[in-house]
């Protein structure tokens, strides 16, 4: 089973973050520019929270706030669940399923190594399953 560290090696994009005083509108612009669904909220290298499309939908749109007048710190998810590089893709999938979220930061010694999405984990799972299928087909044909 593939570890988070192995998965991060193959993940091409860098870490995209915003500061806590950025407006929600600014964060959404960054997310749209990079075609991502969440950003870590960081200050001086520390993770303060995570801001996602779900936070926007539930805490801006449904509460009648404006994205230009609201700071990310006011609506971000501040209780951030994270994984370590030694955990497996299956561990991450189970955690995301149990906690019902789609993005998972990877930390090692209080340093952020990356941010995994459910899409990253699904792709890794499919790739691994495809590899096993190919090996079985080759074994049967031999």
N, C-alpha and C positions, 0 to 999 in steps of 0.2 A: 504494500500500500504506500502510495506517495505521501511524503511529508510536506508540510507547509513550506519549509525551506526549499525543497526541490521545486515546488510550484512557483515560488517567487522568482527563482532563477529564470524561468521561462516566461514570466510576465513582463511584457515590454514597457508598459507605461510607468512613469515615475509617480511619486506620491504627490497628490494635489491636496493642498490644505488652505484654510482661511483662518484669519484671526477672529477673536471673539467680538471685536467691535465692527467687523464688516457688516454691512446691511444684508438682509436676506436677498435683496435684489442683486447685489454684487456677487453673493455666493451662487445664486441661480445662474448668473451670467457665466461664471467660471465653470460651473457644472455643464452648462449647455455647450460652451466652447470645447470642453474635453469629452463631451458625450458620456458623462458619468452620472450616477444616481445619488451619490453621497460624497461628502468631503469631511475630513477630520478637522476639528476646530482645535487649533494649537496656539500656544503662546510660549515663546522662549524654549521651544523643544518639548514642552509638556502637552499631553493630550488633555484638553478640557472637556471635549465632547465630540459628538458626531452630528452632522446636519444632513438630512436626507430629503428626498422628494416627499416622503411620507410625513415628515415634520412640517414641511411647507403646507401640504394639503390639510393637515389636521389642526395646525396652530396658526396659520395665517388665513387661509381661505375660509375655513369653517368658523373662525372666531372674528371675522370681519376686520382683521388688521391689514396693514399695507406692507408690501415687501420693501418699499423704499424707506419706510419709517420705522422698521423694526430691526434691531440688531440680532445677529445670529445667536449671541449668548442668551437672548431672551426666550428662544424657542428650541434650541438644540437639545438633543438627548444627552444628558450629562453623565448618566451611569453607563459607561462604555464597557462592554464585555469584549475581551480580547483573547487571542490565542498566542501560543509560542511557536517558534519555527519547528520544534520537534513533534508537534501534534500532527495527526494524519488528516487527509482530506475527509475521510469518513467521520473523524471527530468533529470537524468543522461543520459538516453537513448536519450531523445530529444536533449540534448546538444551535445552529441557525433554525432548524426545524422546531426544536423545543422552545426557543425563545421568540420565534416568529420575527426575525429580522433578516435583512438581505446583505448586510455589509459587516465585515469583521476585521478589525485592525490586528496586525501581527506585531507583538512587542518582544524584545529581548533585552534584558538588563535596562529596562525603562527607556529603551530607544525604539522608535517606530521603524519597522523594516518595510512595511507595506500595508495595503488595505485590500482584502479579498472580497469579491462579490459572489453572490450565489451563482452567477454565470461562470465565473472562474472555476468554481468547484464542480459545476455540472460538466463543463468542458473537460476538466481533468478526469472526472469519473468516466465519461464517454471514451476518452482517449485510452484509458487503462483497460476498459472493457473491450475496445476494438483490438488492442494489442493481444489480449488473452484469446480472443476469437481467432485472430490470425495464427497464433501459435498452435491452437488446437486443430485448425484446418490443416496446417503444415504437418502436424504430427499424424493426422489421419491419412493424409496423402502419401506419407513416407512409407 
